[in-house]
Amino acid sequence: MKKTRLKGSNIMFAAIICIFVMGSVMPSIAADSTEQQGLVDQARVTFESFMTDKNQAWLKENLNQAKGLIIIPSLLKAGFVIGGSGGSGVLIVKDEKTGKWSQPAFYTLGSGTFGLQIGAEEAEVIMMVRTQKAVDALFTSSFKLGGDTSVAVGPVGTGVKSNIVADILSFTRTKGAYAGVSLEGSVIKTKDKWNEAYYGKAVSPADIIVKRSVGNPGSKALLTSVSKAAAKK
């Protein structure tokens, strides 16, 4: 009888320890990715807002041609570096064989100035990645837009046709209005710490996008929204 009680006490003690450990570890993991999940959610809101904007009809109609999308919910005139501009965003890339979009990888976009409209301090940006060369460049830790990887302002309005030849097209809005902001000369950098926080381990953009070795269920709403919009012709 004593052995049975002792054994039962040991099991209960072990269970309490497990609960305590899980309780102390799990919240810290969730807290670590809260900021990253917030950016993913904001990226979805920005994307859906662009898709319902009649001035972004060209982007919506040609979305199925995109190899990847960089979505930056908030591009500020200042904040990336002293006297500079910038913002954080996510990159998702489409698998050419399956049509499925990858999990998001985190990046920053920075520049000395973006030349936002007079009085505008903040903008939303979607960058359509159109070539494999541009996708490959995004796997590096840092690269500058322009030169080998060309970037141009994307066409806006309804019924617009475009013969623009560029690796990346940028679509920008300030407070719901069109803002043709040139991003040439801007620097794109990976946010390795954010990728690690969101996926629970150190991963590179190639691990996320090419190998697809990690995942986070928090990205489902964003990927679903993009997949539905890209499937429409």
C-alpha positions in Angstrom: 0.0 0.0 0.0 2.8 2.4 0.9 4.6 1.7 -2.4 1.4 2.4 -4.3 0.9 5.7 -2.6 4.6 6.6 -3.1 4.4 5.7 -6.8 1.2 7.8 -7.2 2.8 10.7 -5.4 5.8 10.5 -7.7 3.6 10.6 -10.8 1.7 13.6 -9.5 4.9 15.4 -8.6 6.3 14.7 -12.1 3.0 16.0 -13.7 3.2 19.2 -11.6 6.8 19.7 -12.7 5.8 19.3 -16.4 3.0 21.7 -16.1 5.3 24.2 -14.4 7.9 23.9 -17.1 5.5 24.1 -20.0 3.8 27.1 -18.4 7.1 28.9 -18.1 8.4 28.0 -21.6 5.4 28.3 -23.8 4.4 31.9 -23.0 7.9 33.0 -23.7 7.9 31.4 -27.1 4.5 33.0 -27.9 5.7 36.4 -26.6 8.8 36.2 -28.8 6.8 35.9 -32.0 4.0 38.4 -31.1 5.7 41.3 -33.0 6.4 39.1 -36.0 2.8 37.8 -36.1 1.5 41.4 -35.9 3.5 42.3 -39.0 2.2 39.2 -40.9 -1.4 40.2 -39.9 -0.7 43.8 -41.0 0.7 42.5 -44.3 -2.6 40.7 -45.0 -4.6 43.8 -44.2 -2.4 45.8 -46.6 -2.7 43.2 -49.3 -6.4 43.0 -49.1 -6.7 46.8 -49.1 -4.7 47.0 -52.3 -6.9 44.3 -53.9 -10.1 46.3 -53.3 -8.5 49.6 -54.6 -9.6 50.4 -58.1 -6.3 52.3 -58.7 -4.4 49.1 -58.1 -6.4 47.2 -60.8 -3.2 46.4 -62.8 -1.6 44.7 -59.8 -4.7 42.7 -59.1 -5.1 41.7 -62.8 -1.5 40.6 -63.2 -0.9 39.1 -59.7 -0.8 35.6 -61.2 2.4 36.6 -63.1 4.3 37.4 -59.9 7.0 35.1 -58.7 7.0 36.8 -55.3 5.6 39.6 -53.2 7.2 41.9 -50.7 4.5 43.5 -48.5 5.5 46.4 -46.3 2.5 47.7 -44.3 4.3 50.8 -43.1 7.1 52.7 -44.9 8.2 55.7 -42.8 10.2 58.8 -43.8 12.4 58.3 -40.8 13.2 55.4 -38.6 15.4 53.0 -40.5 18.6 55.0 -40.0 19.1 58.6 -38.7 17.8 60.9 -41.3 16.7 58.0 -43.4 13.5 56.1 -44.2 12.4 52.6 -44.0 10.0 49.8 -42.9 9.7 46.1 -42.2 7.9 43.7 -44.4 7.5 40.1 -45.5 8.5 38.2 -48.6 6.4 35.3 -49.9 7.3 33.4 -53.1 5.2 31.2 -55.4 6.2 27.7 -56.2 6.1 27.6 -60.1 5.1 23.9 -60.1 2.4 23.8 -57.4 1.3 27.4 -57.4 1.5 27.4 -53.6 2.9 30.4 -51.8 5.8 30.0 -49.3 5.8 30.9 -45.6 6.8 34.6 -45.0 10.4 35.7 -44.6 11.1 38.9 -42.8 13.0 41.9 -44.3 13.6 45.6 -43.9 13.7 48.2 -46.6 15.8 51.3 -46.1 16.9 54.4 -48.0 18.2 57.9 -47.4 14.9 59.2 -48.8 11.8 57.8 -50.6 10.5 61.2 -51.8 7.0 60.6 -50.4 4.3 63.1 -51.4 4.3 66.4 -49.7 3.0 66.0 -46.2 3.1 62.3 -46.3 5.1 60.6 -43.6 4.0 57.0 -44.1 3.1 54.7 -47.0 2.0 51.2 -47.7 4.1 49.2 -50.3 3.7 46.1 -52.3 6.6 45.0 -54.5 5.9 42.5 -57.2 8.9 40.3 -57.8 8.8 39.4 -61.5 12.1 37.5 -62.3 14.0 34.6 -60.8 17.1 36.9 -60.7 15.3 39.1 -58.3 14.1 36.2 -56.2 17.7 34.9 -56.0 19.0 38.3 -54.9 16.5 38.3 -52.0 18.2 35.2 -50.6 21.3 37.3 -49.9 21.6 39.0 -46.5 21.5 42.5 -48.1 21.3 44.0 -51.6 20.6 47.3 -53.3 17.7 47.9 -55.6 18.8 49.1 -59.1 21.7 48.1 -61.2 21.7 44.4 -61.8 18.2 44.1 -60.1 16.0 46.8 -61.7 13.0 48.3 -59.9 10.3 50.6 -61.4 7.1 52.2 -60.3 4.1 50.0 -61.2 1.2 51.2 -63.3 -1.9 52.4 -61.6 -5.5 53.0 -62.6 -8.2 51.0 -64.4 -7.7 49.7 -68.0 -4.0 50.5 -67.9 -1.6 48.5 -70.0 2.1 48.3 -69.3 5.2 47.3 -71.2 7.5 48.2 -68.3 10.5 45.9 -68.2 11.8 45.6 -64.6 12.7 42.8 -62.2 10.6 44.4 -59.5 7.5 46.7 -59.7 6.6 48.8 -56.7 3.0 49.9 -55.8 2.7 52.5 -53.1 -0.2 54.3 -51.3 -0.3 57.0 -48.7 -3.5 57.1 -46.6 -5.4 55.2 -49.3 -4.1 57.5 -52.1 -1.7 56.6 -54.9 1.9 57.6 -54.3 4.4 56.9 -57.0 7.5 56.4 -54.9 10.8 55.3 -56.5 12.6 52.7 -54.5 15.7 52.6 -56.7 18.8 52.7 -54.5 17.0 51.4 -51.5 18.6 48.5 -49.5 16.8 45.3 -48.6 18.1 43.3 -45.7 17.0 40.1 -44.1 15.7 40.2 -40.5 17.3 37.0 -39.2 16.3 37.5 -35.6 12.7 37.9 -36.6 12.8 34.8 -38.8 14.3 32.9 -35.9 11.6 34.2 -33.5 8.7 33.4 -35.8 9.9 29.8 -36.7 11.5 28.9 -33.4 15.0 28.3 -34.7 17.6 30.0 -36.9 16.6 29.8 -40.5 17.7 31.6 -43.7 15.3 32.9 -46.4 16.3 29.9 -48.5 15.2 27.5 -45.7 11.9 29.2 -45.5 11.2 29.7 -49.2 13.1 27.1 -51.2 13.5 24.2 -48.8 10.2 25.1 -47.0 11.6 23.3 -43.9 9.6 25.5 -41.4 6.1 26.8 -41.0 3.9 28.8 -38.7 0.1 28.5 -38.7 -0.2 32.2 -38.1 0.6 32.8 -41.8 -2.4 30.9 -43.0 -4.7 33.9 -43.4 -2.2 35.9 -45.4 -1.3 33.0 -47.7 -5.0 32.1 -48.2 -5.8 35.7 -49.2 -2.9 35.9 -51.7 -3.7 32.5 -53.2 -7.3 33.4 -53.8 -6.5 36.7 -55.4 -3.7 35.2 -57.6 -6.0 32.5 -58.8 -8.5 35.0 -60.3 -7.9 36.2 -63.9 
